[in-house]
């Protein structure tokens, strides 16, 4: 395999072998899984080293598990860390303007193509953000680097669009499986959030990648994420009903947190601070909150100890819940890199514990098990914020091994997801796309629609005439049957309208033979044009708005220089063809 910079290129025979057999793709997926497990272990070790160096905690312990830390370090490290991060962002914009693409956006809009260099940058930013105490999760970095590398491997083998998207899903599945010690949750994370759906054709590569990523990560750095409930109490019929109420509450809290991140970002943008000061200010706020409890720092791995949570005083549980929510909102809203997966697990656990305690205070006869409701809350709030109801249900199953409890979690998750969809409409990932002006609601592949542009569909051999041309001269130049329509332009070459040849021959302009008029009298669609960058959906909408069967294509709306013509019939036919290809790809029949 030849390597040129960051571009991989496999030998032609090997590429043909991989492309020709599904089993070969599974082997590649296993390699992606092992590589992703290495990334997870390496990132975890890097963050731990930063915590030991910056916060002077004992090696082998987690920052968010500390009962106390040096107050000066709690303030200064996030503050200066945020400032360094902000300056890095500013310098980076000169080198790489724009933004990097994450796995969900890559699969939804770009056919699974990601920049490996950009993924490394995002990963380093995530490591630093968590390493200096920012209340963000590492899962964004895990999935970014793993999926970015998988995308590069896919390009090396010149994989088809569908297989390229599967490779990105394999990287994400393996990363989540390794991070949470949950291969089933990792696989369904890929199905629900990265691929946008499950098909039998994707089961083998995604499943193999998830298991391989889990095994590799566990072999190198066994992770104790603290989501094991010991012991798990019995789940009674009443718990299934109460789980629905918990799901409702979790959905509302999840919406509040997501809106809080957007509100924090908006408020800081209005201050017009020097950009690097925004994450510095966010770091300062997080540091001040950490003086009350260090449990809010970093991703929350150490704080997510459900067996320990139930022994904590309720006032401390409530304090950590409120401050962790605020710290996560401030961290992400001010510019720290990371995600909300780990934070939502911790907040859900704390919220479930508080919910059980509140129900017990109101109705002592219920005798609710705080362990059970901590797990329910963890799944319900994570589902609201992250999406992926089956992902969260399987995470609960793999963490506890209790099928009956998983049933209750599923009920809470269903209600939470539905409340979020009805009142908000997005998960955190797709909400961020919405804030940037994107309209995607999931990772389902709609990129082919954007790729099917007017430029690709239009005809360039278009007949053009002067709009001031006399009708008689036009009829002489374009006899009936020569063509159906001609594009007219003004004296400056700008688009003026479309002339139908049959209409020009049939019209009479006041004289016996129709002489004396000009084409301006019979121009159609004078204000309706297409531009080359329009996709097929926008083009069809333009046809509907103009009630036209064909429209001219101009270079830009301002210059209006005619470069082609497109018919509605051809656009619809191309849309149907590409839609059928997409359908067959989903079924694994492409």
C-alpha positions in Angstrom: 0.0 0.0 0.0 1.5 3.3 -1.1 1.2 6.3 1.2 1.4 9.8 -0.1 1.2 12.3 2.7 -2.2 11.5 4.4 -3.6 9.9 1.2 -3.6 6.1 1.1 -3.7 4.1 -2.2 -4.1 0.4 -2.3 -2.8 -1.7 -5.2 -5.4 -2.2 -8.0 -5.7 -6.0 -7.5 -6.3 -5.6 -3.8 -8.9 -2.8 -4.5 -10.7 -5.1 -6.9 -10.6 -8.0 -4.4 -12.1 -5.9 -1.6 -14.8 -4.3 -3.8 -15.9 -7.6 -5.2 -16.6 -9.5 -2.0 -18.7 -8.6 1.1 -16.5 -10.9 3.2 -13.5 -8.8 2.3 -15.2 -5.7 3.5 -15.7 -7.5 6.9 -12.0 -8.1 7.1 -11.3 -4.4 6.5 -14.0 -3.6 9.2 -12.1 -5.8 11.7 -9.0 -3.8 11.0 -10.9 -0.6 11.5 -12.2 -1.9 14.8 -8.8 -2.8 16.1 -7.4 0.6 15.1 -10.3 2.4 16.8 -9.7 0.5 20.0 -6.1 1.7 19.9 -7.3 5.3 19.5 -9.7 5.0 22.4 -7.0 3.6 24.7 -4.5 6.2 23.6 -6.9 9.1 24.0 -7.9 8.0 27.5 -4.2 7.7 28.5 -3.4 11.1 27.1 -6.2 12.8 29.0 -5.2 11.0 32.2 -1.6 12.3 31.8 -2.9 15.8 31.4 -5.0 15.5 34.5 -2.1 14.2 36.5 0.2 17.0 35.3 -2.2 19.9 35.5 -4.3 19.0 38.6 -1.7 17.1 40.6 -4.0 14.1 41.2 -2.6 10.6 41.8 -1.8 8.6 38.7 -4.4 5.9 37.8 -7.3 8.0 39.3 -9.9 10.1 37.5 -10.3 13.8 37.9 -14.1 13.8 38.3 -13.8 11.1 41.0 -11.7 13.4 43.3 -13.4 14.6 46.5 -11.2 17.7 46.4 -8.5 19.4 44.3 -6.2 22.3 44.8 -8.5 25.4 44.5 -5.9 27.4 42.6 -5.5 24.7 40.0 -9.2 24.3 39.7 -9.5 28.0 38.7 -6.3 28.6 36.7 -6.1 25.4 34.7 -9.5 25.7 32.9 -9.0 29.4 32.5 -5.6 29.2 30.9 -6.5 26.0 29.1 -9.5 27.8 27.5 -7.3 30.7 26.5 -4.8 28.4 24.8 -7.6 26.6 23.0 -9.1 29.9 21.8 -5.8 31.1 20.5 -5.3 27.8 18.7 -8.7 28.2 17.1 -7.7 31.6 15.9 -4.4 30.5 14.4 -6.1 27.4 12.9 -8.6 29.5 11.0 -5.8 31.0 8.9 -4.4 27.6 8.1 -7.7 25.7 7.6 -10.6 28.1 7.1 -14.0 26.6 7.5 -14.9 23.7 9.8 -14.3 20.0 10.0 -16.9 17.4 9.2 -18.0 14.9 11.8 -19.2 11.3 11.0 -22.9 12.1 11.1 -22.6 15.0 8.6 -20.1 13.1 6.5 -22.5 10.2 6.0 -25.6 12.4 5.6 -24.1 14.9 3.1 -20.7 13.8 1.8 -21.0 10.1 1.0 -18.8 9.2 4.0 -15.8 11.3 3.0 -13.9 12.9 5.9 -10.6 14.6 6.2 -8.1 12.6 8.3 -6.0 15.7 9.0 -9.1 17.5 10.1 -10.1 14.6 12.3 -6.7 14.6 14.0 -7.1 18.3 14.7 -10.6 17.8 16.3 -9.3 14.9 18.3 -6.4 16.9 19.7 -8.7 19.8 20.6 -11.0 17.3 22.4 -8.1 15.8 24.4 -7.0 19.3 25.4 -10.5 20.4 26.3 -11.0 17.5 28.6 -7.5 17.5 29.8 -7.7 21.1 31.2 -11.0 20.3 33.0 -13.6 21.4 30.4 -16.9 19.6 31.2 -17.0 17.8 27.9 -17.0 14.2 26.8 -14.3 12.4 24.8 -16.8 10.5 22.6 -16.6 13.2 20.0 -12.9 12.7 19.7 -13.2 8.9 19.8 -15.6 8.8 16.9 -14.0 11.6 14.9 -10.5 10.0 14.7 -11.8 6.5 14.3 -14.3 7.4 11.5 -11.8 9.8 9.9 -9.2 7.0 9.7 -11.8 4.5 8.4 -12.9 7.0 5.7 -9.3 7.3 4.6 -9.0 3.5 4.4 -12.2 3.4 2.3 -10.8 6.0 -0.1 -7.6 3.8 -0.4 -9.7 0.9 -1.6 -11.9 3.2 -3.8 -15.0 1.9 -2.1 -18.5 2.6 -3.5 -20.5 5.3 -1.8 -22.5 2.8 0.2 -19.5 0.9 1.5 -17.6 4.2 2.2 -20.5 5.2 4.5 -20.3 1.8 6.2 -16.6 2.3 6.9 -17.4 5.5 8.7 -20.0 3.7 10.7 -17.5 0.9 11.6 -15.1 3.5 13.0 -17.8 5.1 15.1 -19.2 1.7 16.3 -15.8 0.5 17.4 -15.0 3.7 19.2 -18.2 3.7 21.2 -17.9 0.0 21.9 -14.4 0.5 23.2 -15.2 3.6 25.2 -18.3 2.2 27.0 -17.3 -1.5 27.1 -20.5 -2.1 25.2 -20.3 -3.7 21.7 -24.1 -3.8 21.2 -24.5 -0.2 22.1 -21.6 0.7 19.8 -23.1 -1.2 16.9 -26.5 0.5 17.3 -24.8 3.9 17.7 -23.6 3.4 14.2 -26.9 2.1 12.9 -29.0 4.9 14.5 -26.8 7.9 14.5 -24.1 7.5 11.8 -25.7 5.3 9.1 -29.3 6.4 9.8 -30.7 2.9 9.6 -30.1 -0.8 9.9 -29.9 -3.3 7.0 -28.8 -6.9 6.9 -25.9 -5.9 4.6 -24.4 -3.6 7.2 -24.8 -6.0 10.2 -21.7 -8.0 9.7 -19.1 -5.2 9.1 -20.6 -3.0 11.8 -20.9 -5.8 14.3 -17.4 -7.1 13.7 -15.9 -3.6 14.0 -17.7 -3.1 17.3 -16.6 -6.3 18.8 -13.0 -5.9 17.7 -12.9 -2.3 19.0 -14.3 -3.4 22.3 -11.8 -6.3 22.6 -8.8 -4.2 21.6 -9.7 -1.3 24.0 -10.2 -3.7 26.9 -7.0 -5.6 26.2 -4.9 -2.4 26.3 -6.8 -0.3 28.9 -9.7 -2.0 30.7 -12.2 0.7 31.3 -14.4 0.9 34.4 -17.0 3.4 33.4 -19.0 2.9 36.6 -22.3 2.0 35.0 -22.5 -1.4 36.6 -25.3 -1.5 39.1 -24.7 -3.9 42.0 -27.0 -5.2 43.1 -29.9 -4.6 40.7 -33.2 -4.5 42.5 -36.4 -6.1 41.2 -38.4 -4.1 38.7 -42.1 -4.3 39.5 -45.1 -3.4 37.3 -45.4 0.0 38.9 -41.9 0.7 37.8 -42.9 0.4 34.2 -45.6 3.1 34.7 -43.3 5.4 36.7 -40.6 4.9 34.0 -42.9 6.7 31.5 -43.1 9.7 33.9 -39.3 9.7 34.3 -39.0 9.6 30.5 -41.2 12.7 30.3 -39.0 14.6 32.8 -35.8 13.4 31.1 -37.1 14.7 27.7 -37.8 18.1 29.1 -34.4 18.3 30.9 -32.6 17.2 27.7 -34.3 19.9 25.7 -33.4 22.5 28.3 -29.7 21.5 28.2 -29.5 21.6 24.4 -31.2 25.0 24.2 -28.9 26.1 27.0 -25.8 25.4 24.9 -27.2 27.4 22.0 -28.2 30.2 24.3 -24.8 30.4 25.9 -23.1 30.5 22.5 -25.4 33.3 21.4 -24.9 35.4 24.5 -21.1 35.1 24.3 -21.2 36.0 20.6 -23.1 39.2 21.4 -20.5 40.3 23.9 -18.0 40.7 20.9 -15.1 39.5 23.1 -11.8 38.7 21.5 -12.6 35.1 20.3 -9.9 33.4 22.5 -11.4 35.0 25.6 -14.7 33.1 25.1 -13.3 29.7 26.0 -11.2 31.3 28.7 -14.3 32.8 30.3 -16.0 29.5 30.0 -13.1 27.8 31.7 -13.1 30.3 34.5 -16.8 29.7 35.1 -16.2 25.9 35.2 -13.3 26.4 37.6 -15.4 28.4 39.9 -18.1 25.7 39.9 -15.4 23.1 40.5 -14.6 24.7 43.9 -18.0 23.4 45.0 -17.4 19.9 43.7 -14.7 18.5 41.3 -17.2 15.9 40.1 -18.2 18.4 37.3 -14.8 18.5 35.7 -13.8 16.7 32.5 -16.1 14.0 31.0 -17.4 12.6 34.2 -16.1 9.0 34.0 -15.0 9.0 37.6 -18.2 10.6 38.9 -20.4 8.1 37.1 -20.3 5.5 39.9 -24.0 4.6 40.4 -23.2 2.4 43.3 -21.6 5.4 45.0 -24.3 7.8 43.9 -27.0 6.2 45.9 -24.9 6.5 49.1 -24.4 10.3 48.6 -26.5 12.8 50.5 -29.4 14.0 48.3 -28.3 17.6 48.6 -24.9 16.7 47.2 -26.5 14.7 44.4 -28.7 17.7 43.5 -25.7 20.1 43.7 -23.6 17.9 41.3 -26.6 17.6 39.0 -27.2 21.3 38.7 -23.5 22.3 38.4 -22.7 19.5 36.0 -25.5 20.6 33.7 -24.3 24.2 33.9 -20.7 23.3 33.4 -21.5 21.3 30.3 -23.6 24.1 28.9 -20.9 26.7 29.5 -18.1 24.5 28.3 -19.7 23.7 24.9 -21.3 27.1 24.6 -18.0 28.9 25.1 -16.1 26.8 22.5 -14.5 23.8 24.3 -14.4 20.7 22.0 -16.3 17.6 23.0 -19.7 16.0 23.3 -22.5 15.5 25.8 -22.6 11.6 25.8 -20.7 11.1 29.0 -22.3 14.2 30.6 -25.8 12.9 29.8 -25.1 9.6 31.3 -23.9 11.2 34.5 -26.7 13.7 34.6 -29.3 11.0 33.8 -28.0 8.8 36.7 -28.1 11.7 39.1 -31.5 12.8 37.8 -32.9 9.3 38.1 -31.7 9.1 41.7 -33.3 12.4 42.5 -36.5 11.3 40.8 -36.7 8.1 42.9 -36.0 10.1 46.1 -38.7 12.6 45.2 -41.3 9.9 44.5 -40.4 8.2 47.8 -40.9 11.4 49.7 -44.3 11.9 48.1 -45.4 8.3 48.3 -43.2 6.2 50.7 -45.2 3.1 50.0 -43.7 2.9 46.5 -40.3 1.9 47.9 -38.4 2.7 44.7 -34.9 1.3 44.2 -32.5 4.3 43.5 -30.2 1.9 41.6 -32.9 1.0 39.1 -34.0 4.6 38.6 -30.4 5.8 38.2 -30.1 3.4 35.2 -33.5 4.4 33.8 -32.6 8.1 34.1 -29.2 7.5 32.5 -30.8 5.9 29.4 -33.7 8.4 29.2 -31.7 11.6 29.3 -29.0 10.2 27.0 -31.6 9.2 24.5 -33.1 12.7 24.6 -29.8 14.5 24.1 -27.8 12.1 21.9 -30.7 10.3 20.2 -30.5 6.5 19.5 -33.1 4.9 21.7 -31.8 1.3 21.0 -28.3 2.4 21.6 -29.2 3.6 25.1 -31.3 0.5 25.8 -28.5 -1.8 24.9 -26.1 0.2 26.9 -28.3 -0.4 30.0 -28.5 -4.1 29.2 -24.8 -4.5 28.8 -24.1 -2.5 31.9 -26.5 -4.4 34.1 -27.2 -7.7 32.4 -30.8 -7.4 33.6 -33.3 -7.9 30.8 -36.3 -6.8 32.9 -34.6 -3.6 33.9 -33.9 -3.0 30.2 -37.6 -3.2 29.5 -38.2 -0.4 32.0 -35.3 1.6 30.5 -36.8 1.2 27.0 -40.1 2.6 28.1 -38.4 5.6 29.6 -36.3 6.0 26.5 -39.4 5.8 24.2 -41.2 8.5 26.1 -38.1 10.7 26.3 -37.4 10.4 22.6 -41.0 11.2 21.7 -41.2 14.2 23.9 -37.9 15.5 22.4 -39.1 15.0 18.9 -42.5 16.6 19.5 -41.2 19.6 21.4 -37.8 20.1 20.0 -37.3 17.9 16.9 -33.6 17.3 17.1 -30.8 15.4 19.0 -27.8 17.5 20.0 -25.8 16.5 16.9 -28.6 17.4 14.4 -29.4 20.5 16.5 -25.9 21.8 15.9 -26.4 21.3 12.1 -29.7 23.2 12.4 -27.9 26.2 14.0 -25.5 26.2 11.0 -28.4 26.4 8.6 -28.5 22.7 7.6 -31.8 20.9 7.5 -30.8 17.3 8.1 -32.5 15.4 10.9 -30.4 12.2 10.8 -27.4 10.6 9.1 -29.6 9.0 6.4 -27.8 9.7 3.1 -29.2 12.8 1.4 -25.9 13.8 0.0 -26.7 12.2 -3.4 -29.4 14.8 -3.7 -27.0 17.6 -3.3 -24.5 15.9 -5.6 -27.2 15.8 -8.3 -26.9 19.4 -9.3 -28.3 21.4 -12.2 -24.7 21.6 -13.7 -24.7 17.8 -13.9 -28.2 17.5 -15.5 -28.3 20.5 -17.9 -27.8 20.6 -21.6 -25.1 23.0 -22.8 -26.0 22.9 -26.5 -28.6 25.6 -26.1 -29.8 27.8 -29.0 -29.6 31.6 -28.1 -31.1 34.5 -30.0 -31.4 38.3 -29.4 -34.7 39.2 -27.7 -35.1 42.1 -30.1 -35.1 39.8 -33.2 -38.1 40.3 -35.5 -40.6 37.5 -35.5 -40.4 37.1 -39.2 -36.6 36.7 -39.1 -37.0 34.2 -36.2 -39.5 32.1 -38.2 -37.0 32.0 -41.1 -34.1 30.9 -38.9 -36.1 28.4 -36.8 -38.8 26.6 -38.9 -41.4 24.4 -37.3 -39.9 21.1 -36.3 -36.3 22.4 -36.0 -36.5 22.7 -32.2 -39.2 23.3 -29.5 -37.7 26.3 -27.7 -35.0 28.9 -27.9 -33.4 31.1 -25.2 -33.5 34.8 -25.7 -31.0 37.3 -24.4 -30.8 41.1 -24.3 -28.2 43.3 -26.0 -25.9 42.8 -23.1 -26.1 39.0 -23.3 -28.2 38.7 -20.2 -31.1 36.2 -20.1 -34.4 37.6 -21.2 -36.8 34.7 -21.5 -37.7 31.6 -23.5 -39.3 31.5 -26.9 -41.4 28.6 -28.0 -40.9 28.0 -31.7 -44.5 26.8 -32.3 -45.9 29.9 -30.7 -43.7 32.1 -32.8 -45.1 30.5 -36.0 -48.7 30.6 -34.8 -48.9 34.2 -33.6 -50.2 37.1 -35.7 -49.0 40.5 -34.8 -51.5 42.7 -36.7 -50.4 42.0 -40.3 -51.5 39.4 -42.7 -48.3 37.4 -42.4 -47.4 38.3 -38.9 -44.5 40.5 -39.8 -43.5 43.6 -37.7 -43.4 42.1 -34.2 -40.4 41.0 -32.1 -39.6 38.1 -29.8 -40.1 40.3 -26.7 -43.8 40.0 -27.2 -43.8 36.3 -26.7 -41.1 35.7 -24.1 -41.9 33.3 -21.2 -40.3 32.8 -17.8 -38.5 36.1 -17.9 -37.8 36.1 -14.1 -37.3 32.4 -13.6 -33.9 30.8 -14.0 -31.8 28.0 -12.6 -28.2 28.3 -11.4 -25.6 25.5 -11.7 -25.1 24.9 -8.0 -28.9 24.2 -7.4 -29.6 20.5 -6.4 -32.3 18.5 -8.0 -34.9 19.3 -5.3 -34.3 23.0 -5.6 -34.6 22.7 -9.4 -37.9 20.8 -9.2 -39.2 23.5 -6.8 -38.2 26.2 -9.3 -40.1 24.4 -12.0 -43.2 24.2 -9.8 -43.0 27.8 -8.8 -42.7 29.0 -12.4 -45.1 26.4 -13.7 -42.6 25.7 -16.4 -41.5 22.5 -18.2 -38.0 23.9 -19.0 -35.9 26.7 -17.6 -32.6 28.3 -18.7 -29.5 27.9 -16.6 -27.4 31.0 -16.0 -23.9 31.3 -14.4 -25.1 33.5 -11.6 -28.3 35.3 -10.8 -26.5 38.7 -11.1 -24.6 38.1 -14.3 -27.4 36.1 -15.9 -25.2 34.7 -18.7 -26.9 31.7 -20.3 -24.9 28.5 -20.0 -27.5 25.8 -20.5 -31.1 24.6 -20.3 -32.8 21.9 -18.2 -36.2 20.3 -18.6 -38.4 19.2 -15.7 -38.9 15.8 -17.3 -35.2 15.1 -17.4 -34.7 16.4 -13.8 -37.4 14.1 -12.5 -36.1 11.1 -14.4 -32.6 11.6 -13.0 -34.0 12.0 -9.5 -35.9 8.8 -9.9 -32.8 6.9 -11.1 -30.7 8.1 -8.3 -33.4 7.4 -5.7 -33.7 3.9 -7.0 -29.9 3.4 -6.7 -30.1 4.7 -3.1 -33.0 2.3 -2.3 -31.1 -0.7 -3.7 -28.0 0.3 -1.7 -30.0 0.4 1.5 -31.2 -3.1 0.7 -27.7 -4.3 0.0 -28.5 -5.0 -3.7 -26.4 -2.4 -5.4 
